[in-house]
Amino acid sequence: MNSTTRSMIAALIAVGGVAMATTASAQPRRGDSTYQQELSVCGRNQQDRAACIREAGAARQEAARGGLTSAPDYQRNALARCGLQPPADRADCEARVLGGSGNTRGAVDGSVMGGGVIRESVTTVVMPAPAAMPAPMPAPSRVPAPAIAPMTPIAPMEPMPAPMPAPAR
């Protein structure tokens, strides 16, 4: 009787295990709908198809483990990077991330698939007019004045004799 009871318990456990395995495989895995959406994009984007499928599978596996909880907050990440800038540049960095503020115009160009997003901001700074300054005095020359030596008068030149006529032949 003892061996019969053990056999029956083992059979029940085996049947229960098979039933649970069947039930688990029938339930959709966590992240399956996202995985199917990502697979449908593979081959229609600029990424290699095999790499796209690998990335979708890795994301599905990470979602099943609970590692992918929500979409990342890119703006918060970018502002955190601005916090690493020197204090003098931090406000300009934040203006680029937030798209401009005050007298700043911001422009965003490019895409991640194209190699990167370029953020540009132009800040208009009005410089005060310079104060009227008097004309500067000419600086004294460091070159000494040329020395002029007295000249002796030149004797007049004697007139040259007239040329001799050629002999007749």
Buried (B, 14 or more C-beta within 10 A) or exposed (E): EEEEEEEEEEEEEEEEEEEEEEEEEEEEEBBEEBBEEBBEEBEEEEBEEEEBBEBBEEBBBEBBEEEBEEEEEEEEEBBEEBEEEEEEEBBBBBBBBBBBEEEBEBEEEEEEEEEEEEBEBEEEEEEEEEEEEEEEEEEEEEEEEEEEEEEEEEEEEEEEEEEEEEEEE
